[in-house]
Amino acid sequence: MPSRLDTELANLPKELGKKEIIPVKDTAELIQLIRKDSLQFGIYIPGETDACLEEKEPVMLSIFFNGTDVGMIERAKAYIEYVSEKLKKERYRELNIKETALTPIASTYRNIASNKEMIGKLAGGILPYIFIAFGFLGCMYPAIDLFTGEKERGTIETLLTTPVPRWKLLFGKMGVVVLSGLLAATFALLGLILSIEVFHLIEDPEFLDVIHEILSPGFILLLYLLLLPLTVFFAGVMIPLAVRAKSFKEAQSVISPLNIVIVLPAMIGMFPGIELNAVTALIPVVNVVLATKELIAGTLEWSLIGLSFAVMCGLAIIMVLLSYKRFGSERSVL
């Protein structure tokens, strides 16, 4: 015969999630079923449960779960806490005790941050991460093809014999690389907007209003102002490597690992507690991520945004000069 606790667990509300109660004969079978993933977790209810409830004594439950299954222990705790609170209120009524008499402090927590600030701080690191990853990949293959690829095809010699200054050739090729990176980031942004507007992946009206407020023309313009020197920096890093490489495969094997070096700093923006300040504004890639995060949250400081932009512009100029030096070397190009 099921105990009172069995009945309460079987009648949990739908708000706690879909559930199915499966009785087992002993804990050995229970553990075996959990290991086979036939059960998410198990609750051992002792035989003297009803007697303990009648005598107002605590019932000692044992919860069995697999620690490698994320979220199972939290789900089990939610079930037990719901039943415990229900039985506790029944005891208060039976003992003629007011629940408020046992609650000396009643706290109300009020979040003063706006929805825009919450989204910016919690998920603001994802958007620049996507742009940086796509921008880097968008620069990589054109850089390899326009420099190493031409060396393999034997067309670089013909190009260099034309009466055009070497720096103009470099800037033309670099312009294609930078434009390709910006286009990749643009298509990533368009894909994000289409997924929200066309495929309706987000249906909460309040959340949609915040998204529309964030993806304003002003935000997109500021975002591209930060992405432009970053993309030029990417191109300036790749071009000397592509110029030095002898084959497409060699260039790809040298430049591809840089993706990890670039993506790891970009992930820092997802970590809580890391904010844009005078120190982080000096760290390349990280400053762009954190600045974008502040833009999304609407908590930006123009001095720090300007410092981040100036740092990336300075690094972009340095890498352009390095690319010019490499491209101007006959030994590297031919």
MIKE-503033 format. One line per 8 residues: for each residue z negated, y, x of C-alpha. Coordinates in Angstrom, 2 decimals, decimal comma, padded with zeros to 5 digits. Layout:
N
Z:Y:X | ...
This chain:
334
000,00:000,00:000,00 | 000,97:003,38:001,53 | -001,81:005,77:002,41 | -002,15:009,34:001,20 | -000,73:010,54:004,51 | 002,32:008,27:004,15 | 003,01:009,82:000,76 | 002,68:013,37:002,06
005,03:012,69:005,00 | 007,58:011,09:002,67 | 007,55:014,18:000,42 | 008,09:016,85:003,03 | 010,19:019,80:001,81 | 013,89:020,12:002,65 | 013,20:023,24:004,68 | 011,84:021,03:007,47
015,18:019,25:007,84 | 016,80:016,03:006,75 | 014,56:012,99:007,26 | 014,33:009,29:006,53 | 011,06:007,34:006,68 | 011,46:003,85:008,17 | 008,34:001,64:008,15 | 007,77:-000,77:011,09
005,30:-003,60:011,56 | 003,65:-002,48:014,83 | 003,81:000,06:017,66 | 005,76:-002,32:019,91 | 008,64:-002,36:017,45 | 008,27:001,39:017,01 | 008,63:002,03:020,76 | 011,61:-000,31:020,96
013,43:001,47:018,13 | 012,80:004,87:019,75 | 014,19:003,62:023,07 | 017,32:002,39:021,26 | 017,68:005,80:019,55 | 017,32:004,11:016,16 | 014,35:006,43:015,52 | 013,88:010,00:016,68
010,10:009,69:016,89 | 007,32:007,61:015,38 | 003,95:008,36:013,79 | 001,25:005,70:013,90 | -001,09:006,07:010,90 | -004,31:004,00:011,15 | -005,50:001,83:008,26 | -008,66:003,83:007,60
-006,69:007,01:006,82 | -007,71:007,30:003,15 | -011,36:006,68:004,00 | -011,29:009,45:006,61 | -009,74:011,85:004,12 | -012,36:010,98:001,49 | -015,19:011,55:003,97 | -013,63:014,79:005,23
-013,17:013,30:008,69 | -010,11:013,93:010,92 | -007,40:011,29:010,95 | -006,40:010,27:014,48 | -002,61:010,04:014,57 | -000,48:008,84:017,49 | 002,96:010,39:017,92 | 005,53:008,36:019,86
008,63:010,14:021,17 | 011,15:010,06:023,99 | 010,68:013,11:026,22 | 014,36:013,13:027,16 | 015,33:013,93:023,55 | 015,08:017,70:023,35 | 013,37:019,08:020,26 | 011,88:015,82:018,95
008,25:016,68:019,77 | 008,65:020,11:018,15 | 010,05:018,49:015,00 | 007,16:015,99:014,85 | 004,64:018,83:015,31 | 006,25:020,76:012,44 | 005,84:017,75:010,13 | 002,22:017,14:011,10
001,28:020,82:010,90 | 002,77:021,12:007,41 | 000,80:018,13:006,08 | -002,33:019,24:007,94 | -002,22:022,72:006,41 | -001,70:021,28:002,94 | -004,66:018,88:003,26 | -006,79:021,62:004,81
-006,25:023,89:001,80 | -007,23:021,02:-000,52 | -010,49:020,60:001,40 | -011,21:024,32:001,06 | -010,85:024,06:-002,72 | -013,00:020,90:-002,92 | -015,73:022,50:-000,81 | -015,44:025,79:-002,71
-014,66:027,69:000,49 | -012,42:030,71:000,59 | -009,72:030,38:003,22 | -010,10:034,05:004,11 | -013,76:033,43:004,99 | -012,57:031,24:007,87 | -009,92:033,71:009,02 | -011,65:036,53:010,92
-008,40:038,11:012,12 | -005,11:038,46:010,28 | -002,35:039,79:012,54 | 001,03:041,21:011,66 | 003,64:041,37:014,43 | 006,28:044,07:014,07 | 009,32:044,12:016,30 | 010,30:047,71:017,06
013,58:046,67:018,71 | 016,74:047,06:016,63 | 019,09:044,17:015,98 | 021,54:045,73:018,41 | 018,89:045,80:021,14 | 017,88:042,21:020,41 | 021,46:040,96:020,63 | 022,07:042,99:023,76
019,00:041,68:025,56 | 019,19:038,08:024,39 | 022,93:037,41:024,35 | 024,35:040,40:026,21 | 024,74:038,40:029,40 | 027,23:036,02:027,82 | 029,99:038,59:027,19 | 030,27:039,91:030,78
029,97:036,33:032,06 | 033,07:035,38:030,04 | 034,97:038,45:031,24 | 034,07:037,89:034,88 | 034,98:034,20:034,80 | 038,33:034,83:033,09 | 039,03:037,90:035,21 | 038,49:035,92:038,41
040,73:033,06:037,29 | 043,32:035,54:036,07 | 043,48:037,07:039,56 | 043,42:033,83:041,55 | 046,74:032,18:040,76 | 048,92:035,34:040,89 | 047,29:036,23:044,25 | 048,10:032,79:045,66
051,66:032,77:044,32 | 052,56:036,33:045,35 | 051,40:035,88:048,96 | 051,05:032,24:049,98 | 053,71:031,12:047,51 | 056,25:033,53:048,99 | 055,47:032,26:052,48 | 056,15:028,70:051,31
059,38:029,69:049,58 | 060,54:031,68:052,61 | 061,10:034,88:050,60 | 058,41:036,99:052,27 | 060,65:037,63:055,32 | 063,46:038,97:053,14 | 061,01:041,20:051,28 | 059,62:042,65:054,50
063,09:043,58:055,80 | 063,63:045,99:052,92 | 063,19:049,72:053,72 | 059,93:049,94:051,78 | 056,59:050,80:053,40 | 054,26:047,86:053,79 | 051,49:049,55:051,80 | 053,78:049,99:048,78
054,59:046,27:048,82 | 050,89:045,46:049,00 | 049,98:047,85:046,18 | 052,77:046,47:043,99 | 051,60:042,90:044,48 | 047,94:043,86:044,11 | 048,77:045,72:040,90 | 050,18:042,51:039,44
047,07:040,58:040,47 | 044,71:043,18:038,99 | 046,74:043,45:035,78 | 046,71:039,67:035,41 | 042,92:039,61:035,76 | 042,50:042,38:033,18 | 044,88:040,61:030,79 | 042,87:037,40:031,09
039,67:039,32:030,29 | 041,46:041,08:027,41 | 042,61:037,81:025,87 | 039,05:036,51:026,19 | 037,86:039,55:024,22 | 040,60:039,08:021,62 | 039,66:035,42:021,25 | 036,05:036,44:020,65
037,06:039,01:018,02 | 039,43:036,58:016,28 | 036,79:033,88:016,15 | 034,46:036,32:014,39 | 036,93:038,06:012,09 | 039,51:035,38:011,27 | 037,69:032,06:011,58 | 034,37:033,48:010,25
032,17:031,71:012,79 | 029,45:034,25:011,95 | 028,70:034,67:008,24 | 025,47:036,68:008,28 | 026,46:040,19:007,02 | 023,67:041,93:008,93 | 024,62:040,16:012,16 | 028,30:040,99:011,58
027,46:044,68:011,16 | 025,70:044,64:014,53 | 028,69:042,89:016,16 | 031,09:045,47:014,71 | 028,86:048,25:015,98 | 028,79:046,72:019,45 | 032,56:046,10:019,68 | 033,38:049,76:019,14
036,26:051,54:020,94 | 033,76:053,46:023,05 | 032,05:050,27:024,21 | 035,37:048,58:025,03 | 036,50:051,65:027,02 | 033,28:051,70:029,06 | 033,55:047,96:029,55 | 037,03:048,28:031,03
035,88:051,12:033,28 | 033,37:048,68:034,78 | 035,84:045,78:034,86 | 038,61:047,71:036,64 | 036,87:048,15:040,05 | 035,44:044,64:039,70 | 038,93:043,19:039,21 | 040,26:045,21:042,15
037,36:043,82:044,18 | 038,34:040,27:043,17 | 041,93:040,93:044,18 | 040,81:042,44:047,49 | 038,75:039,34:048,26 | 041,55:036,89:047,39 | 044,54:038,59:049,01 | 043,37:038,34:052,68
042,62:034,65:052,12 | 045,97:034,08:050,42 | 047,80:035,94:053,21 | 046,11:033,83:055,88 | 046,75:030,46:054,17 | 049,82:028,43:055,17 | 050,34:026,58:051,87 | 049,57:026,88:048,17
047,11:023,96:048,34 | 045,31:025,47:051,31 | 044,93:028,82:049,55 | 043,72:027,14:046,38 | 041,15:025,05:048,28 | 039,83:028,19:050,03 | 039,76:030,56:047,03 | 038,59:028,14:044,29
035,04:027,71:045,71 | 034,64:031,49:045,45 | 034,53:030,99:041,70 | 031,04:029,50:042,11 | 029,96:032,41:044,32 | 031,13:034,86:041,65 | 029,88:032,97:038,59 | 026,33:032,39:039,89
025,52:036,14:040,13 | 027,15:036,59:036,71 | 024,68:034,08:035,24 | 021,77:036,26:036,37 | 022,46:038,52:033,40 | 021,41:035,67:031,08 | 017,96:035,42:032,64 | 015,18:037,27:030,78
013,23:039,96:032,59 | 016,04:041,07:034,93 | 017,00:044,65:034,15 | 019,40:047,21:035,59 | 017,53:049,39:038,07 | 018,16:051,17:041,35 | 018,06:047,85:043,25 | 020,13:045,62:040,96
022,71:048,40:040,58 | 023,54:047,92:044,27 | 024,28:044,18:043,95 | 027,97:043,52:043,25 | 028,87:041,51:040,13 | 025,20:041,50:039,09 | 025,33:045,27:038,47 | 028,37:044,89:036,20
026,68:042,13:034,19 | 023,45:044,07:033,75 | 025,28:047,33:033,02 | 027,31:045,60:030,30 | 024,10:044,14:028,94 | 022,62:047,65:028,70 | 025,80:048,92:027,03 | 025,58:046,23:024,36
021,90:046,92:023,74 | 022,50:050,67:023,62 | 019,71:051,28:026,16 | 021,87:052,38:029,08 | 020,90:055,02:031,63 | 023,97:056,93:032,73 | 022,63:057,39:036,26 | 022,37:053,62:036,76
025,75:053,01:035,10 | 027,27:055,61:037,43 | 025,59:054,03:040,45 | 026,92:050,59:039,48 | 030,41:052,01:039,00 | 030,27:053,85:042,34 | 029,12:050,71:044,19 | 031,94:048,62:042,73
034,51:051,34:043,47 | 033,28:051,55:047,08 | 033,49:047,78:047,52 | 036,94:047,73:045,87 | 038,20:050,37:048,35 | 036,79:048,41:051,29 | 038,50:045,21:050,11 | 041,81:047,06:049,54
041,67:048,36:053,14 | 040,90:044,85:054,38 | 043,84:043,49:052,39 | 046,10:046,18:053,87 | 044,97:045,27:057,38 | 045,68:041,59:056,80 | 049,01:042,21:055,09 | 050,04:044,56:057,88
049,50:041,86:060,50 | 052,73:040,03:061,33 | 050,77:036,96:062,49 | 049,07:036,59:059,10 | 052,10:037,24:056,92 | 054,71:035,16:058,72
